[in-house]
Amino acid sequence: MPGRFITLEGGEGSGKSTQVARLERRLRARGLDPLLTREPGGTPLAERVRELLLDPALAPGPMAEALLMESARADLVARVIRPALAAGRVVVCDRYADSTLAYQGGGRGIPRAALEALNALATGGLVPDLTLLFDLDERAGLSRRAAGAEAVNRLDREPPEFHRRVRERYLELAREQPERYVVLDAALDPDRLEERVWQAVESALVACGM
């Protein structure tokens, strides 16, 4: 049986990383052996690209930023995601191709058609089975990030208007693809949010007999 591909999307400070760890525990308790990965990252090459993309000292232009993302994505899909799916595993990825449509498209203003073509090339047309969108007001998300323990990266320093456009593009994608997207209120208490995440994931697993 082929595996299932689950992605988590959302703006800065939406709590995805916390929920990834909780989701892993739930999946293992169900007897599954999930593969967790992230974008950009997940391979030695892609992790190096991640450093470049998030470095506050660097300022790649919008298209350079998009192409760096796509190069990291292509390596991750080929070396990690596709082999794991072929082995029947559940793959959970913190961000994927929709992030490019939201950040480089909605945020930076690169035409959507161009980014969709790049995504198709980088992924070979691989689309998630389920995408969880952690939706949160952009100012609340940035406030969370500022108060958190993680260092502030280059994208965190973008103005609220940039993050508003990112959020709007995410919600647009979710409206267009309700069969794939589940929109979650990321302002919920983490425990309640975990339950909502698991409801969506468990339903997807049951539907495919896992």
C-alpha positions as CSV (number, residue, x, y, z in Angstrom):
1,M,0.0,0.0,0.0
2,P,1.4,3.4,-0.9
3,G,1.9,5.9,2.0
4,R,0.1,9.0,2.8
5,F,1.5,12.5,2.4
6,I,0.4,15.1,5.0
7,T,1.6,18.7,5.0
8,L,1.2,21.5,7.5
9,E,1.0,25.1,6.4
10,G,0.5,28.5,8.0
11,G,2.1,31.8,8.7
12,E,4.8,32.7,11.2
13,G,4.0,31.8,14.8
14,S,1.0,29.6,14.0
15,G,2.2,26.7,16.1
16,K,2.9,24.2,13.4
17,S,6.1,22.9,14.9
18,T,4.5,22.2,18.3
19,Q,1.7,20.2,16.5
20,V,4.1,18.3,14.3
21,A,5.7,16.7,17.5
22,R,2.3,15.9,18.9
23,L,1.1,14.4,15.7
24,E,4.1,12.2,15.5
25,R,3.3,10.8,19.0
26,R,-0.3,10.1,17.9
27,L,0.8,8.3,14.7
28,R,3.2,6.1,16.6
29,A,0.6,5.3,19.1
30,R,-1.5,4.1,16.2
31,G,1.3,1.7,15.2
32,L,2.6,3.7,12.3
33,D,6.2,4.7,11.6
34,P,5.9,8.3,10.3
35,L,8.6,10.2,8.5
36,L,8.8,13.8,9.7
37,T,10.5,16.4,7.6
38,R,10.4,20.1,6.8
39,E,10.8,22.8,4.2
40,P,13.1,24.2,3.4
41,G,15.3,21.4,4.7
42,G,15.2,17.7,5.2
43,T,18.4,16.8,3.3
44,P,22.0,18.1,3.7
45,L,21.7,20.2,0.6
46,A,18.2,21.6,1.5
47,E,19.4,22.5,5.0
48,R,22.2,24.5,3.6
49,V,19.7,26.3,1.4
50,R,17.5,26.9,4.5
51,E,20.4,28.8,6.1
52,L,20.7,31.0,3.1
53,L,17.0,31.7,2.9
54,L,16.5,32.6,6.5
55,D,19.8,34.5,7.1
56,P,18.9,38.2,8.0
57,A,22.2,39.3,6.5
58,L,21.2,38.2,3.0
59,A,18.4,39.7,0.8
60,P,17.8,37.6,-2.3
61,G,15.3,39.0,-4.7
62,P,11.8,37.5,-5.0
63,M,12.7,35.2,-7.9
64,A,16.1,34.1,-6.5
65,E,14.3,33.3,-3.2
66,A,11.7,31.2,-5.1
67,L,14.3,29.3,-7.1
68,L,16.3,28.6,-3.9
69,M,13.1,27.2,-2.4
70,E,12.4,25.0,-5.4
71,S,16.0,23.6,-5.5
72,A,15.6,22.6,-1.9
73,R,12.2,21.1,-2.6
74,A,13.3,19.1,-5.6
75,D,16.1,17.5,-3.5
76,L,13.8,16.7,-0.6
77,V,11.1,15.1,-2.8
78,A,13.5,13.0,-4.7
79,R,15.7,11.8,-1.8
80,V,13.3,11.6,1.1
81,I,9.6,12.0,0.4
82,R,9.0,9.8,-2.6
83,P,11.1,6.9,-1.3
84,A,9.2,7.0,2.0
85,L,5.8,7.1,0.3
86,A,6.8,4.2,-1.9
87,A,7.7,2.2,1.2
88,G,4.2,2.8,2.5
89,R,5.0,5.3,5.3
90,V,3.1,8.3,6.4
91,V,5.1,11.5,5.5
92,V,4.5,14.6,7.5
93,C,6.1,17.7,6.1
94,D,6.2,21.1,7.9
95,R,5.6,23.3,4.8
96,Y,5.6,22.3,1.2
97,A,4.8,23.7,-2.3
98,D,1.8,25.8,-1.0
99,S,4.3,27.8,1.1
100,T,5.9,29.1,-2.2
101,L,2.5,30.1,-3.5
102,A,1.7,31.9,-0.3
103,Y,5.1,33.6,0.5
104,Q,6.7,34.1,-2.9
105,G,3.3,34.5,-4.6
106,G,1.0,36.3,-2.1
107,G,3.8,37.9,-0.2
108,R,6.4,38.8,-2.9
109,G,4.0,39.2,-5.8
110,I,5.5,36.6,-8.2
111,P,2.7,35.5,-10.7
112,R,1.0,32.4,-9.4
113,A,1.2,30.6,-12.8
114,A,5.0,30.9,-12.8
115,L,5.2,29.5,-9.3
116,E,2.8,26.6,-10.0
117,A,5.0,25.7,-13.0
118,L,8.1,25.7,-10.8
119,N,6.4,23.7,-8.2
120,A,5.4,21.1,-10.7
121,L,8.9,20.8,-12.0
122,A,10.4,20.5,-8.5
123,T,7.9,18.0,-7.2
124,G,7.2,16.0,-10.3
125,G,3.5,16.7,-9.7
126,L,3.5,15.2,-6.2
127,V,0.5,16.7,-4.3
128,P,-0.3,16.1,-0.6
129,D,-3.2,13.9,0.4
130,L,-4.1,16.2,3.2
131,T,-3.0,19.8,4.0
132,L,-3.6,21.3,7.5
133,L,-3.7,25.1,7.4
134,F,-3.0,26.7,10.8
135,D,-4.7,30.0,10.4
136,L,-3.9,32.9,12.6
137,D,-4.1,36.7,12.5
138,E,-0.7,37.8,11.2
139,R,-0.1,40.3,14.0
140,A,-0.8,37.6,16.6
141,G,1.6,35.3,14.9
142,L,4.4,37.8,14.7
143,S,3.8,38.6,18.4
144,R,4.2,35.0,19.2
145,R,7.4,34.7,17.2
146,A,8.9,37.8,18.9
147,A,8.1,36.3,22.4
148,G,9.4,32.9,21.5
149,A,12.8,31.4,22.1
150,E,13.8,31.0,18.5
151,A,16.0,33.6,16.8
152,V,14.2,36.0,14.6
153,N,14.8,35.2,10.9
154,R,14.6,37.2,7.7
155,L,11.0,36.4,7.0
156,D,10.0,37.3,10.6
157,R,11.3,40.8,9.9
158,E,8.9,41.4,7.0
159,P,6.2,44.0,7.7
160,P,2.7,42.9,8.8
161,E,1.3,43.7,5.4
162,F,3.5,41.1,3.8
163,H,2.3,38.5,6.3
164,R,-1.3,39.6,5.7
165,R,-0.9,38.8,2.0
166,V,0.6,35.5,2.8
167,R,-2.4,34.6,5.0
168,E,-4.9,35.7,2.4
169,R,-3.2,33.6,-0.3
170,Y,-3.3,30.5,2.0
171,L,-7.0,31.0,2.7
172,E,-7.6,31.4,-1.1
173,L,-5.9,28.1,-1.7
174,A,-8.0,26.4,1.0
175,R,-11.2,27.7,-0.6
176,E,-10.1,26.4,-4.0
177,Q,-9.2,22.9,-2.7
178,P,-11.6,22.0,0.1
179,E,-11.0,18.3,-0.7
180,R,-7.4,18.6,0.4
181,Y,-7.3,21.4,2.9
182,V,-8.5,21.5,6.5
183,V,-8.4,25.0,8.0
184,L,-7.6,25.0,11.7
185,D,-8.0,27.9,14.2
186,A,-4.4,28.3,15.4
187,A,-5.5,30.6,18.2
188,L,-6.9,27.6,20.0
189,D,-5.3,26.2,23.1
190,P,-2.6,23.8,22.0
191,D,-4.4,20.8,23.5
192,R,-7.6,21.6,21.7
193,L,-5.8,22.3,18.5
194,E,-4.1,18.9,18.8
195,E,-7.5,17.3,19.0
196,R,-8.6,19.1,15.8
197,V,-5.4,18.0,14.0
198,W,-5.8,14.4,15.0
199,Q,-9.5,14.4,14.0
200,A,-8.5,15.5,10.5
201,V,-5.5,13.1,10.2
202,E,-7.4,10.1,11.6
203,S,-10.2,10.6,9.2
204,A,-7.8,10.7,6.3
205,L,-6.1,7.5,7.5
206,V,-9.4,5.6,8.0
207,A,-10.5,6.7,4.5
208,C,-7.5,5.0,3.0
209,G,-7.5,1.9,5.2
210,M,-4.5,2.7,7.4
